[in-house]
Amino acid sequence: MSPKKKKTDDLINFTIDGQPVQARPGWTILETAEQYHIHIPTLCFHPAVKPWGGCRLCVVEVRYGKRGKVMPSCLNPPLAKLEVFTHSERVLNVRRWVLEMLLADCPASKEIRDLAREYGVTATRFTITDPEEECLRCGRCVAVCNEVVGVQALTFGSRGVNKQLDTPYRVPNNACVACGCCVTVCPTGAMSTRLDLVRGDVSRRTGHGFAH
């Protein structure tokens, strides 16, 4: 068998919204959709870091034979003959629910309000605790700091609904190299106002008493 023939045989054939598509081994459903310019909304995914499915906005409905379920497209690889639907009613219901929660978590974010409006979500039934909050805690800044820059100047403090962007040990640290990667990957721009939280008071850095 020729190398060219073998390479073709490795491709995974399935459909997205009725359109035949092919995925290379290792691709996710989201990555395949992007190759075919099929839009699937996402907030936490970024090609520079490992996907972790935090925002759940990229959910799709998948059907294989008589079985079907909703799953995040950024984490799941396709199977041969799989049917994927990016805008079924089940998918739209999940996205509207997610966006309603995000309107409560980060109501000051124009990006979130605009995205929610695209899905007909203009209000939230959930409690808004901070009307000025823009950060949706998607994890992009933490991931790029750890995986790309490699300095681990950012982390998440607490868990669940109390999860907040923080620094290791909750003290200003001199690990931050002011590269700006965290600001670049932030989907709402919230990180641009949080650099001082990460870097601390530059004039008081001595190299002692800080998290490394």
C-alpha beads as a LAMMPS data file, in Angstrom:
LAMMPS data file: protein, C-alpha beads

212 atoms
211 bonds

1 atom types
1 bond types

-500.0 500.0 xlo xhi
-500.0 500.0 ylo yhi
-500.0 500.0 zlo zhi

Masses

1 110.0

Atoms # bond

1 1 1 0.000 0.000 0.000
2 1 1 1.392 3.395 -0.970
3 1 1 2.057 6.057 1.700
4 1 1 -0.502 8.314 0.000
5 1 1 -3.183 5.640 0.171
6 1 1 -2.436 4.908 3.814
7 1 1 -2.654 8.603 4.717
8 1 1 -6.111 8.834 3.122
9 1 1 -7.301 5.703 4.904
10 1 1 -6.381 7.255 8.269
11 1 1 -8.917 10.064 7.836
12 1 1 -12.120 9.866 9.881
13 1 1 -15.266 10.457 7.839
14 1 1 -18.308 11.897 9.595
15 1 1 -20.800 14.729 9.179
16 1 1 -21.319 18.130 10.784
17 1 1 -24.781 19.603 10.240
18 1 1 -25.232 17.178 7.359
19 1 1 -21.995 18.219 5.659
20 1 1 -19.482 15.394 5.023
21 1 1 -16.150 16.190 6.689
22 1 1 -12.860 14.419 7.336
23 1 1 -10.721 14.579 10.456
24 1 1 -7.125 13.569 10.956
25 1 1 -6.370 11.264 13.905
26 1 1 -5.974 13.384 17.030
27 1 1 -8.294 16.156 15.906
28 1 1 -11.278 17.058 18.038
29 1 1 -14.751 17.833 16.689
30 1 1 -14.069 21.535 17.260
31 1 1 -10.770 21.464 15.382
32 1 1 -12.406 19.635 12.485
33 1 1 -15.232 22.170 12.348
34 1 1 -12.707 25.005 12.218
35 1 1 -10.972 23.364 9.259
36 1 1 -14.273 23.496 7.369
37 1 1 -15.155 27.028 8.565
38 1 1 -18.106 25.747 10.580
39 1 1 -18.610 28.099 13.504
40 1 1 -18.875 26.669 17.015
41 1 1 -18.757 29.345 19.753
42 1 1 -16.213 28.952 22.509
43 1 1 -14.687 31.104 25.236
44 1 1 -12.148 28.969 27.106
45 1 1 -10.574 27.250 24.076
46 1 1 -7.333 28.612 22.614
47 1 1 -5.060 26.721 20.188
48 1 1 -1.943 27.668 22.185
49 1 1 -3.003 25.714 25.285
50 1 1 -4.568 22.366 26.146
51 1 1 -8.371 22.306 25.982
52 1 1 -10.191 21.716 29.244
53 1 1 -13.873 22.336 28.464
54 1 1 -14.411 24.936 31.145
55 1 1 -16.997 27.208 29.520
56 1 1 -19.173 24.477 27.948
57 1 1 -20.253 26.923 25.252
58 1 1 -18.828 24.735 22.481
59 1 1 -21.256 21.878 23.145
60 1 1 -22.629 19.979 20.161
61 1 1 -25.161 17.190 19.818
62 1 1 -23.688 13.931 18.559
63 1 1 -25.607 10.946 17.255
64 1 1 -24.198 7.516 16.562
65 1 1 -26.871 5.129 15.398
66 1 1 -29.778 5.425 17.835
67 1 1 -27.661 6.951 20.582
68 1 1 -27.292 10.685 21.058
69 1 1 -25.956 13.142 23.616
70 1 1 -24.603 16.651 24.083
71 1 1 -20.867 17.052 24.684
72 1 1 -18.124 19.713 24.512
73 1 1 -16.599 19.679 21.041
74 1 1 -13.184 20.908 22.233
75 1 1 -12.496 17.706 24.195
76 1 1 -14.027 14.949 22.098
77 1 1 -12.612 13.340 18.944
78 1 1 -14.980 12.242 16.188
79 1 1 -15.824 8.676 15.222
80 1 1 -16.434 7.338 11.726
81 1 1 -20.066 7.841 10.642
82 1 1 -20.758 10.136 13.607
83 1 1 -23.428 12.790 13.100
84 1 1 -22.699 16.139 14.725
85 1 1 -25.188 18.975 15.050
86 1 1 -23.949 22.395 16.088
87 1 1 -27.299 24.230 16.326
88 1 1 -29.915 21.666 17.312
89 1 1 -32.532 22.706 19.857
90 1 1 -30.759 20.691 22.586
91 1 1 -27.510 22.530 21.843
92 1 1 -29.157 25.948 21.760
93 1 1 -30.856 25.302 25.104
94 1 1 -27.505 24.449 26.727
95 1 1 -25.812 27.516 25.258
96 1 1 -28.612 29.809 26.387
97 1 1 -28.345 28.348 29.891
98 1 1 -24.562 28.856 29.924
99 1 1 -24.865 32.415 28.653
100 1 1 -27.466 33.243 31.266
101 1 1 -25.071 32.075 33.976
102 1 1 -22.260 34.107 32.411
103 1 1 -24.425 37.232 32.442
104 1 1 -24.624 36.782 36.201
105 1 1 -20.939 35.952 36.649
106 1 1 -19.507 38.762 34.508
107 1 1 -22.301 41.265 33.792
108 1 1 -19.894 44.089 32.917
109 1 1 -18.424 42.210 29.948
110 1 1 -19.581 43.670 26.628
111 1 1 -18.338 40.561 24.841
112 1 1 -20.553 38.307 26.937
113 1 1 -23.584 40.579 26.582
114 1 1 -23.161 40.709 22.794
115 1 1 -22.753 36.944 22.533
116 1 1 -25.754 36.331 24.773
117 1 1 -27.854 38.664 22.650
118 1 1 -27.062 36.566 19.564
119 1 1 -28.855 33.687 21.280
120 1 1 -31.752 35.792 22.489
121 1 1 -30.503 36.020 26.072
122 1 1 -30.852 39.555 27.391
123 1 1 -31.408 38.931 31.112
124 1 1 -30.475 36.390 33.759
125 1 1 -32.461 34.692 36.499
126 1 1 -29.272 34.095 38.484
127 1 1 -27.975 36.393 41.212
128 1 1 -25.459 39.052 40.183
129 1 1 -22.929 39.458 42.977
130 1 1 -20.626 42.010 41.332
131 1 1 -22.096 44.320 38.662
132 1 1 -18.569 45.476 37.698
133 1 1 -17.142 41.996 37.067
134 1 1 -15.762 41.255 33.582
135 1 1 -13.784 38.073 34.249
136 1 1 -15.587 34.841 33.368
137 1 1 -12.846 32.638 34.895
138 1 1 -12.349 30.789 31.620
139 1 1 -8.778 29.819 32.556
140 1 1 -7.045 31.024 29.402
141 1 1 -4.707 33.377 31.268
142 1 1 -3.755 30.715 33.814
143 1 1 -3.131 28.131 31.109
144 1 1 -1.002 30.367 28.878
145 1 1 1.059 31.526 31.867
146 1 1 1.722 27.935 32.931
147 1 1 1.950 26.100 29.605
148 1 1 3.403 28.699 27.224
149 1 1 5.306 31.228 29.331
150 1 1 6.169 28.645 31.982
151 1 1 6.333 30.957 34.998
152 1 1 3.129 29.968 36.844
153 1 1 2.391 33.485 38.053
154 1 1 -1.365 32.873 37.902
155 1 1 -3.707 30.329 39.433
156 1 1 -7.292 29.953 40.610
157 1 1 -8.162 30.444 44.255
158 1 1 -11.029 28.485 45.840
159 1 1 -13.344 26.225 43.850
160 1 1 -16.788 26.060 42.320
161 1 1 -18.842 29.252 42.480
162 1 1 -16.162 30.851 44.691
163 1 1 -13.367 30.306 42.160
164 1 1 -11.371 33.479 41.543
165 1 1 -8.300 34.435 39.556
166 1 1 -5.417 34.705 41.994
167 1 1 -1.665 34.367 42.459
168 1 1 0.090 31.404 44.101
169 1 1 -0.349 31.599 47.872
170 1 1 -2.436 34.760 47.326
171 1 1 0.503 37.132 47.523
172 1 1 1.983 39.425 44.831
173 1 1 4.854 37.677 43.125
174 1 1 7.877 38.470 41.017
175 1 1 7.395 35.446 38.780
176 1 1 5.432 37.597 36.330
177 1 1 7.665 38.699 33.451
178 1 1 5.140 41.246 32.127
179 1 1 4.990 39.485 28.751
180 1 1 1.331 40.347 28.228
181 1 1 0.321 36.865 27.048
182 1 1 -2.447 36.681 29.643
183 1 1 -3.909 39.952 28.344
184 1 1 -3.657 38.796 24.727
185 1 1 -5.630 35.571 25.232
186 1 1 -8.301 37.049 27.535
187 1 1 -11.648 36.857 25.669
188 1 1 -13.251 39.760 27.558
189 1 1 -10.312 42.104 28.193
190 1 1 -10.704 41.678 31.943
191 1 1 -7.055 40.702 32.389
192 1 1 -5.832 44.140 31.324
193 1 1 -7.109 45.577 34.606
194 1 1 -5.696 42.739 36.703
195 1 1 -1.992 43.003 35.901
196 1 1 -1.283 44.820 39.154
197 1 1 -2.880 41.924 41.038
198 1 1 -0.349 39.590 39.468
199 1 1 2.713 41.793 39.513
200 1 1 2.259 43.480 42.866
201 1 1 4.009 46.705 43.735
202 1 1 7.041 46.827 41.442
203 1 1 8.825 49.368 43.657
204 1 1 8.695 46.943 46.607
205 1 1 10.068 43.860 44.868
206 1 1 13.133 42.575 46.680
207 1 1 13.148 38.949 45.624
208 1 1 12.215 37.892 49.129
209 1 1 8.840 37.050 50.575
210 1 1 7.209 36.555 47.183
211 1 1 5.802 33.416 45.569
212 1 1 8.084 31.932 42.901

Bonds

1 1 1 2
2 1 2 3
3 1 3 4
4 1 4 5
5 1 5 6
6 1 6 7
7 1 7 8
8 1 8 9
9 1 9 10
10 1 10 11
11 1 11 12
12 1 12 13
13 1 13 14
14 1 14 15
15 1 15 16
16 1 16 17
17 1 17 18
18 1 18 19
19 1 19 20
20 1 20 21
21 1 21 22
22 1 22 23
23 1 23 24
24 1 24 25
25 1 25 26
26 1 26 27
27 1 27 28
28 1 28 29
29 1 29 30
30 1 30 31
31 1 31 32
32 1 32 33
33 1 33 34
34 1 34 35
35 1 35 36
36 1 36 37
37 1 37 38
38 1 38 39
39 1 39 40
40 1 40 41
41 1 41 42
42 1 42 43
43 1 43 44
44 1 44 45
45 1 45 46
46 1 46 47
47 1 47 48
48 1 48 49
49 1 49 50
50 1 50 51
51 1 51 52
52 1 52 53
53 1 53 54
54 1 54 55
55 1 55 56
56 1 56 57
57 1 57 58
58 1 58 59
59 1 59 60
60 1 60 61
61 1 61 62
62 1 62 63
63 1 63 64
64 1 64 65
65 1 65 66
66 1 66 67
67 1 67 68
68 1 68 69
69 1 69 70
70 1 70 71
71 1 71 72
72 1 72 73
73 1 73 74
74 1 74 75
75 1 75 76
76 1 76 77
77 1 77 78
78 1 78 79
79 1 79 80
80 1 80 81
81 1 81 82
82 1 82 83
83 1 83 84
84 1 84 85
85 1 85 86
86 1 86 87
87 1 87 88
88 1 88 89
89 1 89 90
90 1 90 91
91 1 91 92
92 1 92 93
93 1 93 94
94 1 94 95
95 1 95 96
96 1 96 97
97 1 97 98
98 1 98 99
99 1 99 100
100 1 100 101
101 1 101 102
102 1 102 103
103 1 103 104
104 1 104 105
105 1 105 106
106 1 106 107
107 1 107 108
108 1 108 109
109 1 109 110
110 1 110 111
111 1 111 112
112 1 112 113
113 1 113 114
114 1 114 115
115 1 115 116
116 1 116 117
117 1 117 118
118 1 118 119
119 1 119 120
120 1 120 121
121 1 121 122
122 1 122 123
123 1 123 124
124 1 124 125
125 1 125 126
126 1 126 127
127 1 127 128
128 1 128 129
129 1 129 130
130 1 130 131
131 1 131 132
132 1 132 133
133 1 133 134
134 1 134 135
135 1 135 136
136 1 136 137
137 1 137 138
138 1 138 139
139 1 139 140
140 1 140 141
141 1 141 142
142 1 142 143
143 1 143 144
144 1 144 145
145 1 145 146
146 1 146 147
147 1 147 148
148 1 148 149
149 1 149 150
150 1 150 151
151 1 151 152
152 1 152 153
153 1 153 154
154 1 154 155
155 1 155 156
156 1 156 157
157 1 157 158
158 1 158 159
159 1 159 160
160 1 160 161
161 1 161 162
162 1 162 163
163 1 163 164
164 1 164 165
165 1 165 166
166 1 166 167
167 1 167 168
168 1 168 169
169 1 169 170
170 1 170 171
171 1 171 172
172 1 172 173
173 1 173 174
174 1 174 175
175 1 175 176
176 1 176 177
177 1 177 178
178 1 178 179
179 1 179 180
180 1 180 181
181 1 181 182
182 1 182 183
183 1 183 184
184 1 184 185
185 1 185 186
186 1 186 187
187 1 187 188
188 1 188 189
189 1 189 190
190 1 190 191
191 1 191 192
192 1 192 193
193 1 193 194
194 1 194 195
195 1 195 196
196 1 196 197
197 1 197 198
198 1 198 199
199 1 199 200
200 1 200 201
201 1 201 202
202 1 202 203
203 1 203 204
204 1 204 205
205 1 205 206
206 1 206 207
207 1 207 208
208 1 208 209
209 1 209 210
210 1 210 211
211 1 211 212
